[in-house]
Amino acid sequence: MQWQPSASIATLKNRAKIIAKIRKFFEKRQVMEVETPTLSQATVTDVHLHTFDTTFVGPGFADGKQLYMQTSPEFHMKRLLCAGSGAIYQMSKAFRNEESGRHHNPEFTMLEWYQPDYDHMALIDEVDELLQVVLSTPQCEIITYQHLFIQHLELDPLSADIEAIRKVALSYDFGDFVATESNKDTLLQCLFCFVIEPQIGLVKPIAVYNFPASQAALAQLEHADKRVARRFEFYYQGIELANGFHELQDANEQLERFKQDNKERLKEGLTEQPIDYRLIEALAHGLPNCAGVALGIDRLIMLALQQKHIRDVISFDVSRS
């Protein structure tokens, strides 16, 4: 049994310097640092996210209350925005079950921030500025999800039907499931993750924007093309770094999307998740026009310190926790 940290002390000292640099970045921009709960009475409904949960037993909850460890601080931060916080950021622990590997640890550090009066394109520019400060990268490339597919696979992901997408997917070794998969987004995600991602952002960061509307449950739809939503992701040197949105403000639409997620969960044989009605009430009160983004701190530090595994930049990975 190993008691030593998974990262070297020298690496942890450099990690601390990078985190201080990030805080300075936001201090200069007058973005307020906040803290929100790790445990919540509700959680995400996303079909692809698996949460940890625990039971609280205490005053008022003698029979126990199920609580969820947050996969992201997003919902609580949006409630702060609705309460009038203004621009905010947070560096906090997030927890995702069934995720472990070179770029994943079930407990990880997430940087999330929200800028009122920004759209997704303005926030892309700010993420790019942060990467330049921390990683000394050149200015990022910006391209739509649709154009990436056309460029790399000669496939239009917005107009192609599932059979056309399946035909392309069958030409790659994804496994037998491709022949029977009925979810268009699952096939697109396989093509994106395993074919396109390894080819992009190798020399400089790339921001991919305007994802299919079905893949962006928390984002506004693009006014000029309702097939896509105002979502973006950043990639650099084989690592997915950040995921952001021009945030959805409509409480009723958000509730319907959460309900649809739960329908998909039941269809996939997964457990329905409790909807965060406090978030819905906050949105009904009024979310300012804003854009927000979540960025993986551990992955960012991997790139900054040229480390190949997430365990090499965190004090104790799950195997030593």
N, C-alpha and C positions, 0 to 999 in steps of 0.2 A: 504493500500500500504506500503510495507516494504522498508525502505531505507538502512537498515544495510547490510553489506556484508554477503554473503552466507557461507563463511568460517570464522572461528574465527581469531582474530589477532594473537594469539599464533601459529595457523596453518600456517598463511601466513609468519610469521617469520621463521618457520622451512622450509617452501617452499623455501624461499630466500637462506637459508643455503645449501639446496640440489642443487639448481641451481648454486650456487657458487662452490660447489664441482664438478659439471659436467664441468664447465668451466675450473677448475683446471686440470681435467682429460685430456682435450684436449690440454691445454697449455703445459703440460708435454710431450705430443706426438707431439708437434709443428704442430698442426692442426689449420689453420687460421679460425677465426670467420668472417663470412660475413653476409651481409644483402642484400636481393633481394626484388623486388616489391611484394606488396600484390595484386595490380590491374594489370591485364594483358589483352592484346588484343586477346589472345587465351586461351584455357582451355583444360582440360582433355577430352578425348573421351570415357573413361571408362563407360560402360553401367550401372554400379552399383553406380556411383558417381553423385550427383546432386549439381550443382554449384549455388552460388548467383551471380547475375549480377546487374550492375548499368549503367547509361548513363552519360558520360562526355560531357559537353558543354563548349567549350572554344575556344581560338584562333586556327584556322585551323579546328575546329570541330563544326561549328555553327549549323549544323543539328544534332549534337549529335553522339557520338561514344560509342558503347556498350563495356563495360569492365567487366572482370570477377574476382571475389575474389578467390584467389588461394586455391585449396584444398591441395596443398603441394608446397614447394619451389623448387621441383625437376627440372623442366625444366630450370629455370633461373640458378640454381646451375650447371647444366650440361653445360650451355653456358659458365659459368666461367671456368669450367674445360677445355673446348675446347680452351679457350683463354689463358690457361697456369697457372691457379691459384695454382695448386698443391692441397694437401690435405686440405679440407675445411669442416666446420660445421656451422650450423645455428640453433638458437632457435627462432622460429617465430610463429605468429598466423597463423592458417589455418582455412578454413571455408568450412563447408559441410552442404548443405540443407537437410532437412528431417531426420536429425539425432539428437535425444535427448533421454536421458534416464540415467540409472545408470552409464554407462561408456561413455556416449556421451553428448557433448554440441555442438551446431552448430558452435561456435567459441571456438577453443582450441589451446593449445600450442604444437607444434611439434618440436622435435629435429631431424635434418637430417644431415648426414655426408657422405663424400665420401673419399675413400682411393685409390689413384693410386697404381697400381701393386698388389692390393689385388684381390683374387677371393672371391666367396661367403663363402667358408669355413674359410678363414682367417678372414673375417669380423664377422662371427659367433663367433669366439674366442674373438674378440675385444668387441662385444656387451656383451658377457658373463663376460668379465673383468669389464665393466662398471656396470653391475648389481651387481657384487660382491662388488664393491666400494660403491654403493649407498644403496643396500639392504642387504649386508652381506650374500648373498646367496651362497650355495655350487656350485661347477662346474656344468654346465648344462648338461642335457641329449641331445644327437643328434640322430635323427631318420628320415628316409625318409617318405614322404607322403604316398607312396605305402605301406610301412611296417606297418604304423599306421592303415590303412584300413584293411589290412590282419589280424593284431593283434586283433583289436576291433570288426570287422564286418565279418571277413572271406570273404572279397570281395577285388579283385584286381582292383583298380580304373583305371588302365592303360589298361588292357586287356578286362574288362567286357563291354558288350554292354549296351545300355540304358535300355533295358528290364530287364536285370539282376540287374542293379542298381535300377530301379523302384521297382522291387520285394522286395528288401531289404527296400527301403524307405517306401513302403506301410505297412510294419510291424510296423511303428512308426506313431504317430498321428501328421502328418504335415499338414493335411487339404486335401481337395478334389483336389487341383491343381496337386498333385503328379500323379494322374491317367492319366492326359492329358499333363503334362509338356514334351516338346520336346527338352529341352536343357539339355544335360548330365551334364554340369558343375553346373547348378542350383541344380540338385538333389544331386550331390556330395557335394556341399556347404552346403545343408541342413543337410546331414548326418554328415559332418565334424563339423559344428557349434553346432548342437543340440545333437549329440550322442557322438562324440569323444572328442571335446573340454572340456566338463565338467569332463572328466576322466584323463586328462593329466596335467603335470606341477603342481601337487598339493604339492609335497614335495620340489622339486627343479625345476628351470626353464627348459623348453624343447625347443629345436630348431628343427623345422620341415623343411626339405629341399627337393628339387627336386619336386616341384609342377607340375601338368600337364601343358604342354606347352600352352594350351588354357587359362590358368589362370595366365599368366605371360607376359603381353604385352610389358614390358620394360626390360626383362631379356634375356640373351644369352641362347640358347638351350644347353642341356648337350651333349657333343661330343659323348659319348658312347651310348646314348639313346635319340634320338630326340623326344621321346614322352614326355620328361620332360624338364623343364627349370630350370636354376640356380637361383631359388628364395627360400627364407627362411622366416619363421615367428617364433617369440618367444612367448611362453605362460607361464604364471605363476599364480598359485592360481586363476584360472578361468578368467584371463584377457589376452586378446591379446595385447602384448606390442609393437612389432616391426615387420616391413615388409621390407625385403632387397633383393637385386639382385646383381648378377654379371652382370654389365650393358651391354645392347646391344649397339654395336658401329656402326652397319651398318645403314646408313641413309635411304637407299632404303627399307630395311626390316622394319625399324621403321615406315616409311610412309605407307607402305602397311598394317601394323598392325593397325595404326590409322584409315585408310580407312575402314578396316574390322570392327572395333569397330562401326563406324558410320553406316555401313550397318546393324549391329545388333541392334543399337539404333532405326533405322527406322522400322525394323522388330518388335521391341517391342513397337512401337507407341510413341517413344521418339523423341525429337528434335535432329537433327544433330548438332554437336558441331564444332566450327572453329578449324582446325588443326593448331598447332603451327609450322609454316614453318620456323620461326627463329631458333627453336630447330633443325629442319631437316637440315638447312644450316650449323649450328654449327657442327652437327654430320658429315656432309659431309667434313667439314674442318678437323675434326679429334678429336674424344673423346679418351683420354688415356684409356688404359686397366685399369679398376677400378671396385670397388664394392661400393654400397651405401645402406643406410638403413634409414628408418624413424621410430622414436620411440615416442610414446605418453607420453609427460612429465607429464601431469595431472594424467594419469593412473599410471605412475611410482611413483609419489608422493602419490597417494592413497595407494599403496602397502607399501611404506616406512613409512607412518604415520598411517597405519592400518585404513584407512577410507573406508567406504562402498559405497559412492556416490561421483561422480565427483564434485558436487556442494560444497562439504565439503572441497575441496582443491583449489578452485579458488575464486577470490575475489567477483565476481558477476556472477552467472549463468544467463542463458537467461531469467529466470522468474523475475530476479531483475535488469536486464540490462537497 
